[in-house]
Amino acid sequence: MSTTERGTPGQSATADREIVISRNIDAPRELVFEAFTEVRHLSQWWGPEGFTTTTRAFEFRVGGEWDFVMHGPDGTDYQEWITWTELAPPERIALLHGETRDDPNAFESVLTFEADGAATRIEMRTVFPTKESRDEAVEKYHAIEGGRQTLGNLDAYVIGIVRKGAEG
């Protein structure tokens, strides 16, 4: 269960606008992918440590939307909106994420799910519209650490499902 991230220039044409975070999860790829596709799962683990999520609307299909509020541990509410732009179960999800549908600072993320024996390697590659918006996300909103924590929460949630299945 290791976590890595990249974000240094020179790796690609978008390197100065992107954040890449990955994690190995000791669970089958189909289960890890499913944890992203059903709101009953997402609402249990989405977000950094200490955050909770309230979903207002959820439709998992290309062009579908997830309209939700993230509640920070300090009581701050963060309006969030995602639309799914590409779905290739159980290998890939692409999405556009902003505060609202017309957010000019919305960013694109591509999640890949790679089977690694009985485990799954998940990679989250996020590309921001500008280097400045990427830097603000990292400095003001702690996007790298938040992304690492989010994938850590996914890991713990999925492992909990695996353990329940083994006990049942």
C-alpha positions as CSV (number, residue, x, y, z in Angstrom):
1,M,0.0,0.0,0.0
2,S,2.3,2.7,-1.2
3,T,1.4,6.2,-2.3
4,T,3.4,8.2,-4.8
5,E,2.8,11.5,-6.5
6,R,4.5,13.5,-9.3
7,G,4.1,17.1,-10.4
8,T,7.5,18.2,-11.6
9,P,7.9,19.9,-14.9
10,G,9.4,18.1,-17.9
11,Q,7.4,14.9,-17.8
12,S,4.8,15.9,-20.4
13,A,3.3,18.9,-22.2
14,T,0.9,19.4,-19.2
15,A,3.3,18.6,-16.4
16,D,3.3,22.1,-14.9
17,R,-0.5,21.9,-14.7
18,E,-0.9,18.4,-13.4
19,I,-0.9,16.3,-10.2
20,V,-0.5,12.6,-10.4
21,I,-1.2,10.4,-7.4
22,S,-1.2,6.6,-7.2
23,R,-1.9,3.9,-4.7
24,N,-1.8,0.2,-4.5
25,I,-4.9,-1.3,-2.9
26,D,-5.1,-4.9,-1.8
27,A,-8.5,-5.6,-3.4
28,P,-9.8,-6.7,-6.8
29,R,-10.0,-4.1,-9.6
30,E,-13.7,-4.6,-10.1
31,L,-14.4,-3.8,-6.4
32,V,-12.1,-0.7,-6.4
33,F,-13.8,0.5,-9.6
34,E,-17.3,-0.2,-8.1
35,A,-16.4,2.0,-5.2
36,F,-16.3,4.9,-7.7
37,T,-19.5,4.1,-9.5
38,E,-22.1,3.9,-6.8
39,V,-23.1,6.8,-4.6
40,R,-23.7,4.4,-1.7
41,H,-20.0,3.7,-1.8
42,L,-18.7,7.2,-2.7
43,S,-20.4,8.9,0.1
44,Q,-18.7,6.6,2.6
45,W,-15.1,7.5,1.6
46,W,-14.8,10.5,-0.8
47,G,-12.6,13.4,0.3
48,P,-9.7,14.0,2.6
49,E,-9.6,12.8,6.2
50,G,-12.2,14.4,8.4
51,F,-14.5,15.4,5.5
52,T,-18.0,14.1,4.9
53,T,-20.1,14.3,1.7
54,T,-23.8,15.1,1.1
55,T,-25.0,14.1,-2.4
56,R,-27.8,16.2,-4.0
57,A,-27.8,14.4,-7.4
58,F,-25.9,11.4,-8.8
59,E,-26.0,9.8,-12.2
60,F,-23.1,7.6,-13.2
61,R,-23.0,7.7,-17.0
62,V,-21.1,9.7,-19.6
63,G,-22.6,13.1,-19.4
64,G,-24.2,12.3,-16.0
65,E,-23.5,14.5,-13.0
66,W,-22.6,14.2,-9.3
67,D,-23.7,17.4,-7.5
68,F,-22.5,17.3,-3.8
69,V,-21.3,19.2,-0.8
70,M,-18.1,18.3,1.0
71,H,-18.3,19.3,4.7
72,G,-14.9,20.1,6.1
73,P,-13.8,19.2,9.7
74,D,-13.9,22.9,10.6
75,G,-17.6,23.2,9.5
76,T,-16.9,24.8,6.1
77,D,-19.1,23.5,3.2
78,Y,-17.6,23.2,-0.2
79,Q,-19.9,23.1,-3.2
80,E,-18.7,20.5,-5.7
81,W,-19.8,19.3,-9.1
82,I,-18.5,16.4,-11.3
83,T,-19.5,15.3,-14.7
84,W,-18.3,11.9,-16.1
85,T,-16.7,12.4,-19.5
86,E,-15.5,8.8,-20.2
87,L,-16.2,5.4,-18.6
88,A,-14.4,2.2,-19.5
89,P,-15.3,-0.3,-16.7
90,P,-13.3,-1.5,-14.8
91,E,-10.2,0.3,-16.3
92,R,-10.8,4.0,-16.6
93,I,-12.9,7.0,-15.5
94,A,-12.5,10.5,-16.9
95,L,-14.3,13.4,-15.3
96,L,-14.5,17.2,-15.1
97,H,-14.6,18.6,-11.5
98,G,-15.4,22.1,-10.4
99,E,-17.6,24.0,-7.9
100,T,-20.4,24.3,-10.4
101,R,-21.3,23.2,-14.0
102,D,-19.9,26.5,-15.5
103,D,-16.8,26.8,-13.3
104,P,-14.0,28.2,-15.5
105,N,-11.5,26.7,-13.1
106,A,-12.8,23.2,-13.4
107,F,-10.1,20.6,-13.8
108,E,-10.0,17.2,-15.6
109,S,-9.1,14.0,-13.9
110,V,-8.4,10.6,-15.3
111,L,-8.5,7.6,-13.0
112,T,-7.0,4.3,-14.2
113,F,-7.5,1.0,-12.4
114,E,-4.8,-1.6,-13.2
115,A,-5.0,-5.1,-11.9
116,D,-1.8,-6.2,-10.1
117,G,-2.5,-9.8,-9.2
118,A,-5.2,-9.8,-6.6
119,A,-4.5,-6.1,-6.0
120,T,-5.3,-2.9,-7.9
121,R,-3.0,0.0,-8.7
122,I,-5.1,3.2,-9.0
123,E,-3.7,6.3,-10.6
124,M,-5.4,9.7,-10.5
125,R,-4.0,12.2,-13.0
126,T,-5.5,15.7,-12.7
127,V,-4.8,18.5,-15.2
128,F,-5.7,22.0,-14.3
129,P,-6.6,24.8,-16.8
130,T,-3.5,26.8,-15.9
131,K,-0.2,26.4,-13.9
132,E,-1.5,29.1,-11.6
133,S,-4.7,27.2,-10.8
134,R,-2.7,24.0,-10.2
135,D,-0.3,25.9,-7.9
136,E,-3.3,27.5,-6.0
137,A,-4.9,24.0,-5.6
138,V,-1.6,22.7,-4.1
139,E,-0.8,25.7,-1.9
140,K,-4.2,26.9,-0.7
141,Y,-6.2,23.7,-0.8
142,H,-3.4,21.1,-0.2
143,A,-4.5,19.1,-3.3
144,I,-1.6,16.6,-3.2
145,E,-2.1,15.7,0.5
146,G,-5.9,15.8,0.0
147,G,-5.6,13.4,-3.0
148,R,-3.4,11.1,-1.0
149,Q,-5.8,11.1,1.9
150,T,-8.8,10.5,-0.5
151,L,-7.1,7.4,-2.0
152,G,-6.2,6.3,1.5
153,N,-9.9,6.6,2.5
154,L,-10.8,4.5,-0.6
155,D,-8.2,1.9,0.4
156,A,-9.5,1.6,3.9
157,Y,-13.2,1.5,2.7
158,V,-12.5,-1.2,0.1
159,I,-10.4,-3.3,2.5
160,G,-13.3,-3.1,4.9
161,I,-15.6,-4.6,2.3
162,V,-13.1,-7.4,1.5
163,R,-12.8,-8.2,5.2
164,K,-16.6,-8.3,5.7
165,G,-16.8,-10.6,2.7
166,A,-14.2,-12.9,4.1
167,E,-16.0,-13.1,7.5
168,G,-19.4,-13.6,6.0
